[in-house]
Amino acid sequence: MPIVWTDDPAANELLETDPLALLIGLVLDQQVKMEKAFAGPYELKRRLGHLDVRQIASMDPEKLGATFRERPALHRFPGSMATRVQALCQAIVKDSDLTIEIPKYTINMVKEIK
């Protein structure tokens, strides 16, 4: 049985199937309700048209920040969270071994939570 992270089944499915989405949700899970934080990756993907780690890592920070600030904002602190999400993606891209390990790590983490 899948974990219900948000009120949106599509957002929950993304969290279950895309390891980067889950990691972004974990980054956003600060000073907002859990449901808002974990719905963020789905909304970010909708706004960007993708959740590609390399594209997010190399995006113009101002453009990513503007995406986070679009109404309704993706987070209570959209600028700060855009910076943190981009830093996460840059760290993943920088360490190519980490890119390979993230799916395995995330899948194991989700199994433990269940």
Stockholm file with secondary structure:
# STOCKHOLM 1.0

chainA/1-114         MPIVWTDDPAANELLETDPLALLIGLVLDQQVKMEKAFAGPYELKRRLGHLDVRQIASMDPEKLGATFRERPALHRFPGSMATRVQALCQAIVKDSDLTIEIPKYTINMVKEIK
#=GR chainA/1-114 SS CCCCCSSCHHHHHHHHHCHHHHHHHHHHCSSSCHHHHHHHHHHHHHHHSCCCHHHHHHSCHHHHHHHHHSSSCSSSSHHHHHHHHHHHHHHHHHCHHHHHHHHHHHHHHHHHHC
#=GC SS_cons         CCCCCSSCHHHHHHHHHCHHHHHHHHHHCSSSCHHHHHHHHHHHHHHHSCCCHHHHHHSCHHHHHHHHHSSSCSSSSHHHHHHHHHHHHHHHHHCHHHHHHHHHHHHHHHHHHC
//
